[in-house]
């Protein structure tokens, strides 16, 4: 379920449709792109969970940068996937 959320949020931001359809499409994208999903989840886990718990000296920088850096990394992967699916004009217009 956690792996489908980045895809679902990007679909909501890009297209207009019903919530159930967006969630189903997000799940289908996550299943189709398992390596990307695992890489995005590992980056999020590293930045949001591992570093603040086990590396105490990184607590302040990680707290300030972890969520935004995770979003930037995930958006890079997801925009590449969306461009392949619908074309660059549709993604950049939104």
Beta strands, then each sheet from edge to edge (+ up, - down):
end
